[in-house]
Amino acid sequence: MIAGGKMVVAERSQACVVLDLSTLGARIQLIDPEEAPSAAVLHLPGGIVRKAARRWQREDVAGYEFCEPS
């Protein structure tokens, strides 16, 4: 899967690219290569909105685990 998404932290949002999506989490490519937020609300394809925590980051790609069940 490659689709547009958005990460929201407090009042700030940033565009991202969703590379992979599962029931447990998502692999996200950052548009601005900086440190990914440790926690964010992910707005994913299909109208999915989930709270998530960053578990890893390698350059501009980060893995997020969903914090609550869908």
C-alpha positions in Angstrom: 0.0 0.0 0.0 1.2 3.5 -0.8 -1.3 6.2 0.0 -1.4 9.7 1.5 -2.0 10.2 5.2 -1.6 12.8 7.9 0.0 12.8 11.4 -1.4 15.1 14.0 0.4 16.1 17.2 -1.3 18.7 19.4 -2.3 21.5 17.0 0.3 20.6 14.4 -0.3 18.3 11.4 2.1 17.0 8.8 1.6 15.0 5.6 3.0 11.5 5.3 2.9 8.5 3.1 1.5 5.3 4.4 3.7 2.5 3.1 2.2 -0.5 5.0 -0.9 -0.8 7.2 -2.0 -3.7 9.4 -4.4 -4.2 12.3 -1.5 -3.5 14.8 0.2 -0.5 13.2 1.6 1.3 10.2 4.9 2.0 8.4 5.0 5.7 7.6 7.3 7.7 5.3 7.8 11.3 6.5 7.6 14.1 4.0 9.9 16.3 6.2 12.9 14.2 7.1 13.1 14.9 10.8 12.5 12.9 14.0 9.1 11.4 13.9 6.9 12.3 16.9 6.9 9.7 19.7 3.1 9.7 19.7 0.6 11.0 17.2 -2.9 10.6 15.8 -2.7 9.0 12.4 -5.2 9.8 9.7 -5.0 6.9 7.4 -6.5 5.9 4.0 -10.2 4.8 4.2 -11.0 7.4 6.9 -9.2 5.5 9.6 -8.1 7.6 12.6 -5.9 5.9 15.2 -3.7 7.0 18.2 -0.3 5.5 17.7 3.2 5.3 19.3 6.5 5.3 17.4 8.4 2.1 17.9 11.3 2.6 15.5 12.6 5.1 12.9 15.2 4.7 10.1 15.9 7.9 8.3 12.6 9.1 6.9 10.6 5.9 7.6 9.0 5.2 11.0 7.0 2.3 12.4 3.9 3.1 14.6 2.0 0.7 16.8 -1.7 1.5 17.4 -2.4 2.4 21.1 -5.9 1.1 21.3 -7.9 -1.6 19.5 -9.9 -0.7 16.4 
